[in-house]
Each structure stands twice: as C-alpha cells, then as structure tokens.
Amino acid sequence: MIRFGQSSLRALFFKLAILAVVDAFAIQLSITLGTRIGAALGIAIAVFTIIVNIVFLDERLYPWRWISPALAGMFLLVVYPMAYSVTVAFTNRGDGHTLTKQQVLGQWEATYFTPDNAEIYKAYIFARPVADPQQSDFRFWLVDPDGKTFIASSDVTGLQAVPANDTTYGARDSKDVPNALGEFVRITPQRYSTRLAGLTIQNPPHLIKLTKLLLLDQAFQAQTQEHVYVYDSAKNEVTDQQTNKVYREERGNFVTGTGADREILVPGFEAYIGFDNLLRVVLDANVRDPFWRIFAWTVVFAVSTVVTQFALGLLFALVLNSPDLPLRPLWRSLLIIPYAVPFWLGAEVWRGLLNPSYGPINLMLKNLIGISPQWFSDPGLAKLMILFVNMYLGFSYMMLISLGALQSIPHDIYEAAVIDGANDIQRFRFMTLPLILVAVGPLLIASFAFNFNNFTIIELLNNGGPPMSAASVAGHTDILLSYTYRLAFSGAQGADYGFAAAVGMFIFVIVATLTFLNFRFTGALEKVAENG
Amino acid sequence: MKSIFKITLFLAAVALMAVLSVSNHIATSVVTAATADASAATVAPTVTPTPLPSVEGTLTIWVNPERQAIIEAAGKDFSAKYNVPVRVQTMNFGDIRTNFNIAAPAGNGPDIIAGANDWIGELYSNGLLATVDLADKVKSFDPVAVQAFTYDGKTVGVPYQVEAVAMFYNKDLVPTPPTTWDETQAVATKLQADKKADQGFAFTVTGELYGHYGLLTSYGGGVFGRDAQGGYDAKQVIMDNAGSIQAATELDKLVKAGVLKDGVTYDVAKDLFLKGRLAMWVNGPWELDNIRKSGINFGIAVIPAGTEKAHPFVGVQGFMVSKLSKNALLAQAFVSEFLATDDTMLKLYQAQFGVPAWLPTRTKVTNPDIDAFSASIANGDPLPGIPAMASVWTLSNNALNLVYQQKAAPDAAMKDASASLRDLIAKAK
C-alpha cells in the first residue's frame, strides 16, 4: 500500500492536491446548500470537511481514513434526507403552505386597498442626477383629474400645490409637464419601477402609492391607498381594515370565525402541526383501510417478482449451461433482449398487447376460445398481468447472474455425486441450488428491496388500477410507494408533502423491519456456505 | 518540522480553493449587476446560472420552447421602445409550473411566466401570483378566458389562447354528425354492426374526466358549483347531483350497448381514428395536424347534447406576473399594455396555432378549424383552477373507470367519489 505522507515530497504534494480539490468541492457545496437549503446543512458539511481533512493529515488517525468519506456520504445522502423527511412530516408543507410566515406577513404588509373617496393622479417622475443611478432620489409631479398639479416627495409630508400660472419650473412639454423640477430632471419611469413602487407619499390621513405603470404615457398612476391588513405582533393577530375582521393564527393559516363562517387568509405559510399527519394515517378510514391490503400486495408483489424472475432465469441458465445445446450464443443473445430493451418500452408494448378491446392477445383468445380476459380491470387478473410482465422484464438479469454462478461450481463435485448415485433432481436440489443461492442470495435480496419500491412498473402498466372503489384513491395493484404518491398529490389542497412524509415514515418502519429480517436470512446463507 | 511544512502547504491549498469558490460567486453577482445596469436596450446575454431570477430593472420571462422566438421578438420590441432589457428563458411547459413553485419563494423566480389557467389556484394560494389590471381591454378578451384567469374575484394574468375539446368525425362514415347522445348511440351501433368501424365513438381517453366533462354537463351535472362571482366553489361538489348521475347512467348505457369500451387509451383511439376505424372522437386542436396528415376526410362538431348543450372544459393559456417579482409594476405593464395589443396577439397566433383569446385577432383570422373549435369553446366551462381539483382527477377517474369496467353502478360510483371528495375538501388545511 502506498503511504503518502512518509514516502516523498511528490507524493505529499499529490495527496494535498487531491485533498484541496475535494475541499474546493466541499466548500462550494457547503456555501450553495447552506444558502439555498439551510444553514444547518451548510455547517454540517463544513464540519465533515474539516474532520475528513484532519483524518487525512494526521498519521495517527490512519484507520479512519477510508471510512470517513463513507461516513460523510452516508450523512449527506441518507441521514440528512431522513432527518429532513421526519421534520417535514410534522409540518403542513404542501400547496398553500410554501412561504414562510415572514414572507406572508410581508405580502400582507404590501397589500393596499383604495378607499371610497380615493384621489387618482397621474404621476410624472423626476430624479436627482447622480453618478450612481441606484442612489438617486425622486420627486413626483402629480396631476389630478381636474388638471390641478402638485409636487410631492416620499420624504415630505403632504402635497405642494402648484398654481396653473406658475412659471417657477421653466419650460414645459406638450402635456404641460415641466422638464425639470429644480435640480431634479424628468426620467423614464420603467427603469426605476421597483424602487418607485416601494415609495409612499404621506398625505394624512391617507397614503399615496404608485399603483400602475402607464407605459404609453411614460408615467405612473398614483392613488390614495390604505393598508388592508395590520399585524399585531404582540397578539399575533391580523386585522382586516376593510371588514374589521380579526384573524388568529391556526396551523399555518390566519383564520377568523368558526364552522361555516370560518374564513382563511390566502396564502398560508409553513408551520409545525404536531402529530396531525401521522395520526391521519392511522385515523382516517379512507387512508388506513386500504393501507394493509396494499401492504400485503406489496409483499406478495415483491416476493413473487423475485421468485418468478429467478425461477425463469435459472431455468434458462441451466438450459444454456448444458454443453449439448446447439447455437448457444444465439439463444443467450436473444434471451438478453428483454433486459436490454428500455424498461418502459417493454411495459408499453405489453400494455398494448394485452389491451382488452383491441390488443392482439385478447383478439386471438376471443377468436380461438371465446374469452376476453380483462387484464386491466379485473383485480386478480391485473395482479397476475403485472407479475407476468415484471417477470418478463426481469428474468434476463437473473439468467445472467445465474449463468455466472453456475460457472463457478466445480465440476468434480457433480462427478462425485454421480458416483454416489444422485439423480438429476437430487443434484439440482441438494447441490446446484444451494451453491447458486449462496452466490446470488444478496442479489435476490437487493432485487426484493428494489421491487418493494418499484413505482415505475406499477405506474406504467396500470396506474395502480383497477380502483378499489370510487371512494378511495387506492387501486388494487398499488404498492405502498405508488399509494403514497397518490395520497400526496391528490389532496384537496394539491400536493401535501407533510402528509406524504408521514406515510413515508410508516413505510420506513416496515422496510427497516423487512431489511432486518433479510440480514438474518443472509446470515443463514453464510452458514450454508460455511457448511458447504 | 515536517508537520509544520505540511500544515502550511495544506492551509495554502485550502485558502486558494476558498478564494476560487468565493470569487466564482463574486463573478456571478458582478455579471448579474452588470446585466441589470446595462443601459443599452439589448436583450441581455444569458450568462447567469439557470433558472434566471428576477433582477431589478430587467424583465425575466419563462416560456416554453414553442413560444421562445415570438416572446424574444416581443421582448426586443419592448426593449427598443422602453429601454428595458428583457431576458427570455425556456423550459418545458410543465416544468415552468414546478420550477416557479420552488424558485419564486426562494427569491429566484422570474417576473413573468407563460402558464395555463388550471395552475392558477395552486400558484395563487401559494402566494405567488400578482393581480393584473386589464382595465378596458377586458372587453377585447373572450369572456370565458377572462373568467378562467380570474381567481377570488381578481384577474391574475393575461390570457392569449383558448382550447377545448370538440368532436372530430370521419365524414366518410358519418355524413352529418349526431347532435344528441341517443343519435350518437344509434349511429355508432349501426357503424359497428355494419363492420364499417371498429368503434363508432370514443372519448379522449377512456375513463378520464377531462374528455367526459362534456357528457356530465350535457345533463346538468359537473364537478363544482359556482359562487356568487361565477368562480368555482370547492364547497359545492355536484359530481353526484341528478344531472351527474343521469350522465353516468347514460355512460353506463353506452358501455352496455358496446359503444364505449374499456381500455381505449389515447393511443388506441388515435390509431383507430387515423386508420378510419373510429368514426367519432372527442379531442382537442392539438391533434389537428396529425389528423390532417392522415388524409382522413374529417369534420369538427360540438359534443352531443343531453338534456342541454354539452359544456366541455376550456383550458386557457396566458401570461402571469409573479407576486415576488422585483419589477411587479413593470411586469404588469408589459403584459397588460404590450402583450395585450392587436399586433402582439396576432404575432402570437401566427407563431403557434390555437384559438386566440383576443377577440380582434379571432375575428381577423379566417380558419374553419378555429371557427369549429370556437363553437365548442363558446359553450365551455373554464377548467377549474382551484386547488381542490388535484383530488378531483383521481377520484373522478376511479368512478368513471368503475362504470366502464361495469364494477359499480353509475349512481353508486358518482356518490362514492363525491363523498370522498367532500371529505378531503373538508379536511384540507
């Protein structure tokens, strides 16, 4: 093994260069994620980066070197997303609740209404010429509907009337607007619309705001305005000035009234809502009742898929492995096709082939024996169909790994078995199968885990259909993951990520239990290997 | 000695990398600032990282690739006239919605997006849409389009294209299109009995509410009732009123008569229609090109009536202004004073075929297909944009599919779906 630090200066340089490159990425990642997602994540990445650096520079920590990047990766890709999901499960995050409370209050702060006796002005904008256009300040030339004119500013209270015969401001244009107000010169309004929109002219008892940009006139419309909402931070209440309704905070919304009179201010914001999401999974009959049926089918689906794929794959592998088979490479190539063709394409083809009204398979069956199986609308047949198609899509992979495993079994033990008088079935049952299982066992478990969450095939083939009932979003072929997806995106409020995360927590517990059992099973296989 | 050397070297390397990564950030902001201050009236080059955020004094517009050219041209005109740089960024139509939802609250959203009216409820209730004052121009728009772009009594965008499904029919098989469901059943049954067609009639997709909404409304049914202002009211679910149940019963009858079949997906129906094996197909203008290319002698009629005219869903596309835009007033002026003009609307129509929402343009263009779809749109209901729609799709599709599959009685299916829908809406946060 190369031991950088002790060998040479060049090796040291090499090591530091690699470390510096890694650090550069880490710093970049820390800044990007820290500013975009959350400071905590950014700091955590920075801390991990420092730890990894120390571990790599200090000879005494040598044993930790190769495990520390793995730990960092595990944190970033497993622990953090998990912790994040758990946090989300306790919030109302979803459509209608995407902004923070601060953002929502800010929006209300900037909401105005036009009182009944509102004045409407046309506002021409003048700015003090300064080197940096971002620093200039403004004067307004207001014209009311009667043609009366005023000068106003955001830092002076009240309007200064300018008589019609006034000549203080020199030359005027065709609309009778001066070209300059003292040192302030006329400007095109659109370039400054953002800052201008933020300005307020105090004209007690009201405010005057620029409400509309009139591009053709190169001016603004200005109107008397009032704040719609007033937020009382001590009471945490919002008052609507127009209706005098008082809104209190409730689960990420400001609401007023109860029962049928209950009104909600839109938009809502993200808030912690405690165990509501988790309880809904347990208490809401429309969610809970299909849950266990779907769980059972998920297990059946994942197990059956692995068993059928492996059985068919092994069968073909045994046939292909036999030296008497002519044209072996040809058969092998043909049998790999289902695996080589893109997954979704295969699924689409089968969807078409099995179409109940116009698919060739049903047309043929109808002509031959007069039946037309409803592959997509009969719950039992739909399940069979999905298992069959999934077997077709996956057996090639199992065949490939089984072929590999078969090659590794030494021939002499079969000779010994033949001498001992074992027949073909006994040789398969007691020698081939256990030895292959030792090799492919972990892969079968991986395949089980993959199919347990095989959202794609369910969605592609039948969208989880046929429906269990019109009252539920669940379908007979939905697995837990596709069911979660349907629940999360069929809420009455649109997407509901908080609830989806809560369902995800339940699924996590189930998958964790199954994984634990799987490990026990793998352990059992290792014992077989030791005995073998 | 050696360790001090090592640590010094390492610190130097880290410092270098830190400088590099920070300077990258500085470079980005310099470019952004430069773009914002560019006084020349040019379309600024797209140098900032994607997606382009709203920058003060520069309009940023997200559109789908099909509209990129025309919006860029409009942006250039606008820049030349008003000295405001316009940046156009393209992404797939559906991605605009997703990205806008994520980017806008984080302050990375654009000023203006191209969007569809059924996004409005979600975007508005997320606090992302600003109101747009159309003033007198409102009279120049198709009223259905304006209604579709009105949420909570406020106009939240400028519509420019309207679409609804109508009934394509094969003139060689159906010389005069049926006007009622009874006639449709008779014509379709005869065509199938005579083996002239595999299927006489089909909705857009078997068991999907979108195409079937015309059937529901032709008996006085629907999904949601209306509030005082004419907007949809999630508290009034009417998917199980007498009309909706009568429509579902009619659907059941058509299935039992062998006119409607399970498993007629979009692809199957399209294939059959283009081969002349499907006589009547409820679908929208997006299939016009394909149907023309196939050489089928086709006509376009309104969807058959039940006890009243069918009201198909009307989808409306247009431009919306971000509430979190740094240039809200400028963006509002751009859409209401610049886009909503005869000149720009005509150019938009010429760039992409579709029924114009701007009535002067619709009168100006002469195209029989536009006229045919306009007739269907005239009867239409806006595709609801209220957030509760998300729960409607799955439940209504389940109900319709159960009728197609003859697994539930039509009234039970509609009642179950409506009960669940009410339950979900009541529980909505």
Interface residues (C-beta under 8 A of the other chain):
Chain A: G5 L12 F13 L16 A17 L19 A20 V21 D23 A24 I27 Q28 I31 R36 N53 L57 N92 G94 D95 G96 H97 T98 L99 T100 Q103 V104 Q107 P133 T188 Q190 R191 Y192 S193 T194 R195 L196 A197 L210 K212 L213 L214 L215 L216 F220 R251 G252 N253 V266 P267 G268 I273 R280 D284 N286 R351 G352 N355 P356 S357 Y358 G359 Q374 F376 S377 G465 P466 P467 S469 A470 A471 S472 V473 G475 R486 F489 S490 G491 A492 Q493 G494 A495
Chain B: K6 I7 L9 F10 A13 V14 L16 M17 A18 L20 S21 V22 N24 H25 D37 E56 G57 Y82 N83 V84 N101 P105 A106 G121 E122 Y124 S125 N126 G127 D133 D152 D198 Q199 A234 K261 D262 G263 V264 T265 D267 V268 L272 K323 K326 N327 A328 L329 L330 Q332 A333 F334 E337 F338 P387 A388 A390 S391 W393 T394 L395 N397 N398 A399 N401 L402 Y404 Q405 K407 A408 A412 A413 M414 D416 A417 A419 S420 L421 D423 L424 I425 K427 A428 K429
